[in-house]
């Protein structure tokens, strides 16, 4: 087993007499306080496959700063980064092998303050097989699952769709015979929307595979005539099943319908919703996951009352055939109970991993994503802290998480944006979420 690489990072703040650098200063926040960072690397105990250590400092509205250390040739054991505006920065440290693959990594937040010295201890964790994929964990004395943002984000944008949408979002992905297959929502003016289809060989480089939506609104219907989104897609034997969400009006009532396909592109809808809304407690229903475990189908959905769109709870319905659903009598199965969750939680993305259900979900502010575990799919235990937040990214917002596991890698695909409606699709990864 590879050993962990520990870095003691001493943060020295250098007061430089009121000097500032315009190229690094946020347009919203000017700062004349300048500091520096010195990271002290334990070269003697570094794993044999590590040859370079690179440190990155990032902060919204500022250029990313970096420094590096060559363990083989540099006489110093320090990385110095200077001329840093005071404030909170995000520190990422990567250890690379001689093929420039990231084999160890770690991250934390550091506060650059006038006249204050902070010592940060990071444990760099193996990323797995020297593939360059990144798994990051900060050693705070507990084993916290953490997802790390893909540096090449976004991986899919509105420019890759021919319909000129305002946003692409709410992806649902399956890995089928070596191909990542993605169904995603395109939204347009007044909140209208439909479902499109794309493919990838690596889950990073995507190609839209149709000139028109694969599932569209039904203008003759009373329940899905405004917009639809792909709530969940599974391959059940040789049949693809999409449980989609139909919307009657923008931010109006929503229910879940069913469509089936033999190729994932040409779909046949059932005429009526299989999981209808009601007029009071579950006025907004948003199905996010359908799983088949044994002989039972599990459907996880968010729901909120008629007068409070943000007060979502997470609920469960079960079925013997994937068509006729029974809502669990003990609903909701999860509600907001932690301070970071706000007034509601929603968008439950669930996988069955070995003998355990694992759920990623989103808070009401839609800037943090949490994780919960269950042995039966009904009773859940939450991790107390979020496993991914917008502050780990360059985005002003993150939304609609979708969890998938391929091989030994877990990914959260999410919608992201700079604060406008033009959402794109990105992902974060982890190699251990237990």
N, C-alpha and C positions, 0 to 999 in steps of 0.2 A: 504493500500500500504506500502511495506517495505521502510524504510528510507535508505538513503545513508550513508555509513560509510566513513568518511573523515580522512585521515592520513596525518599529516604534517611530512614530512621526512627531517630531517636535516642531510646533508651529511658532516661529519667532516673528513678532510684529515689529517691523522696522519703520520708525517715524521719520519721514523724509521731508520735513520742513514745508508742509503744505503743497507739495508737488502732486500733480494729477496727470492722468493720461486720458485725453479725450477719446481715443480709440477703444478704450475699455470701459467707458462710463455709460451706464444706461441712460437713454434719453429722458427717463422718468425720474431718475435719481442721481444727482451729482454728489460726488464724494471727494474731499481733499485728503482723506486719511489713507495712507498707503502702507501696506504691510508686505511681508514676504513669508515664504514657507520653506523650511528645511526638513527634508525627510531623511532620517538616518536608517540605512539599510544594513541588516545583519548579513554581510556577504559570506562570512565563514560558514554559516549554517544554511545557506541557500541550497535548494535541490539542484542536483547535477545538471538537469535539463534546462535550467533557467540561465539565460545569458544576458538578458536586458530587462530592466524594470522601468516602466513609464508611468508617470503620474499626470492626471488630468484634473484641472479645476474648472468647474462649469457653474454658471449662474445665469438665470433668465435676464436677457437684455445686455449681456456682456459677451465678449469674445471668450472662447475656451482657451485656457492657459495650460501649458504642459512643460514637463522637464523629464529627462531620462538619465539612466545610469547603465553603463556597460560593465557588467560584473567581471568580464575577462580583461578589459584594457584600462578602465578608469582607475586611477590611484585613489580617488576619494570614495567614500562609502555614502555620500550624501547626494540628494537631488535638491537643487535650489530653484525656487520660482520666486521672482521678485516683482515689485510694482503691482501689487494686488490691491484694488480698492477695498476698503473696510466693509464688512458685512458677512452674511452667511454664504458660503460656497459649498459645492458638492465635490468631494474628493474621490476619484477613482484611481486605483493603482493596479496596473496589469503587469504580470511577469510573463515574458515571451521566451520561447526556445530559439534555437538557431535557424528555424524555418519561419520565424516571425509569427508563429501561432501563439495565441494567448493560452497558457497552460495553468496559470494561477491568477486569481483576481480578488479584489476586495474594494469596498467603498464605505464612505460615511460622510456626514456633513461636518464642516469646520466653521467656526465663527472667527473671522478676522476682526479684532477689536484693538483700539488704541491701548498700548502698554500692557497687553495681557498675553500670557504665554500658556498654551494648551498642549498637553501630551495626549496623542491618540494612538491606541494600539489596535492594529488591524491584523486579522488572520486572513491570509490569502488562501483560497480554497481551490483545489484542482478543478479545472473546467471539463475534464473528461477526454481522454484519448488524444490530446494534443490537436484537436480539430479546429481550434480557434473560437469555438463557441464559448460563451462566458457565463459562468455561474458565480455569483458574488454573495458572500455572507459576511456580515460584521460580527466579530466575536464580542458579544456583550455578556457572555456567561450563560446564554441559553441558545438552543438550536432553533433559530428562527428561519422559516422558509422565506426566500427573497427572490423576486424576479428582476432581471436586469434588461434594460432597454437595448434593442438592436441599434447599433450605431448607424446603420444604413437606412434608417427609417426616413420617410414612409416607404412601404413596399408596393402600395397601390394607390393611385390618385384618380381624380375626376378626368384627367387627361387621357386615361386609358379606356374610357368608356365613350362610345360614339354618340350618345344621346345628349351630351353637354349638360350633365346634371349639376345641381348645386352642391351635392355631397355624395360620397360613397361611404357606406357604413354598415353596421350590424351584420358582420360576416358569419357564416356557418360553413365549416370546413370538415371534410372527411378525407382520410388517406386511403385510397382505393387502388390496389394493384400498382403501387409505385408512383401514383399521381395524387397530388394535392388538388382536391376539387372544392371550389369556393362558390357559394351562392351569397350574393350581397345585395344590399338595398341601394337603389338610386333615388334620391329625393329631388324634387323640383319646386317651383313656386307654389305657394299656399299649402306646402306640406304634402303634396301628392307624391306617390312613390310606387316603385315596382321592383321586381327581383331579376337580377342578371346573373351570369355564370362565367367563371374564369378558371384556368388551370395553371398548375406550376409543377415542376419536377423537384423543387427544393423548398417550397413554401415561402420563397423570397422574391423570385422573379416570376411575375404573373402575366398571363396573356388572356384578354377577354375573348371568349369563344363564340359569341353570338352577335348578330347585328340588331337584335331586338330583345326585349325582356323575355325571360323564359317563363315568368309568371306575372300576370298583370291584373289590374283591377277589373271588376265586373260591373259595368255601368248600369246593368239591369238589376243588380242585387241591392238589397236594403242594408247589408251589413259590411260589405267590403268594396264599396264603390268609390271611396276617396283615396285610399292608399293600402298597400299590403307590404309586409316584410317577412322574410323567411325566418320563422321562429326557431325551427329545428329541422335538420335533414339527417336521416339515417338510411343505411342500406340494410334492408330486412330480407335476407335471402338474395334473390335477384331483382328485388323491387326497391326503388328509392321512394321514401315517404317523407314528404315535407309538411310539417305542421306549421302553417303560416298564420300571421296575425293580420286580420282585416280591420280597417278603420273606417268609420262612418263619416267622420269629419275631422278636421285638424284638432288634435287634442280631445277628440270626442270618444264615444263608446268604442271599445275594441273587443273582438272575440277571436277565437282560434279556429281556423279551418284546416282541411286536409287535402293534399293533392298527391297523386302517385305517378310514377314514371318508370320506364324500363331503361332509360339512358341518362337520366338526370337533367335532360334539356327539354324534352317535350312532356308536359305535365297535364294530367287530367284532374280537375277539381271535383270535390264533393260539393253539392249545391248549398248545403247548410253547414253552419259551424258545428264542430264536434265538441268544442268547449265554449259555450256562450257566456257573455257577460251577464250581470244582473244590474238592476237600476240603482243599487245603493252601495253595498260594501265592495263589490268587485265590478265597478263600472268600467275600469280600464284593465283589461287582461292582456298580458304580454308573455306568451309562451317562449321560453328560451332553450329548453333542453327536453328531448325525449330519449330515454334509454330503454333497451330491452335487456333485462337481467333475469336469466332463467326463463320462465314462462310469463313474466309480468312486465308490462310496459309502465315506466315511470315518466310522468310529465311534470316538469318544474316550471312554474310561472310566477311573474310578479303581478300584483293586483293592488289597486288603490281605490278609495271611495270617490263618489261623484264630485265632491267639492274640494278635494285635496289631492292634486295630481302627484305631489312629491311624497306623500305618506304611503309609500309602497311597502308591502310585506311580501314574503316569499312563501309560496304555497305548492301543494302537491295534488296531483290527480293520478289515478292508476287505471289500468285497463288490461283485459285479457286478449284483446285483438288490435289495439292501437286505434280503434274507431269509436267505441263506446266507452266514455270515461266517467269515473266516479271521483268526485272531489273528496279528499281526505277529511273526515269529520273533525279532526283536530287542527285544521288549518287556522292560522298560518303556522308553518313549521319553523320559520325564522322571522324575527322582527328586529328593529333597531334597538340595541341595548348598550352599545359602547359609545363613548363620547365622540369618536371620529366618524361614526356612522350617520349622525344627524337625525332627521325625523323619519327616515325610511331607508330600506335597502331593497335592491331589485337586480334584474338581469342575472339570474342564477344560471351559471354555466357549469354543468356537472359531468364528470366522467366516472366510470367504474374502473378503478385501478387495483387489480388483484382482487382482493376481497373487501375493498373499501370504496365508498362513495366519497368523492372529493369535489367541493363546490367553490368556484370563484364568484364573487358577487360585488356589487357596487353600492357606494353610499349615496345619500340624497343630494349632496353637493356635486356628485359625479367627478370627484378628483382623487378618490382613493378606492382601492379594491382589496377586499378581504378574502379569507379562505376559511372553510369549515369542513369537518369530517364527520362521516356517519358510517356505522356498520350495517344499518338496515334501510338507509335512504329516507328515513322519517325523523329520527332523533339525531340532532346535530350538535357538534361541539365546535365553537369558533376559536380561531387564533385571536388573541387579544389585540394584535397590532395589524395594520394593513400590510400586505405583501408587495404592493405596487402602488405608486402615487404619481401624480403629474409632476411632482417636484424632482422625480428621477428622470424626467424627459425634458425636451426643449419646447414642449407644447403648453398652450394656455389651458387646454382641456383634454381629458381622456374620457372615453365613454364606451358602452356596449362591449364588455369583455367577453371573450370566447376562449375557453380552455381546450387544448388538444394535447395528447401525448403521442409521439411517434418515436419508437425505439426507447431510448433512455432520456429523451429530452421532452420537457413540458414547455408549451408556448401559450402565452395569452395574446391573442390578436385583439386589437382594440381600435376604436375610431379616435382620431386625433385632429386637432385644429389649433389655429392661432387666435381663436376668439371670434372668428367669422363663421358663417354657415358652411364654408367649403371644407368639409371633413375629408380626411384621407384615412388610410388603413396602415397601421404599424403593428409591431409585435415586440414582446419581451420574452425572455427565456429563463429557465431554471433547470437544474439537473437533480434537484432533490426538494420535494415539497412536503415530505412526511414530517 
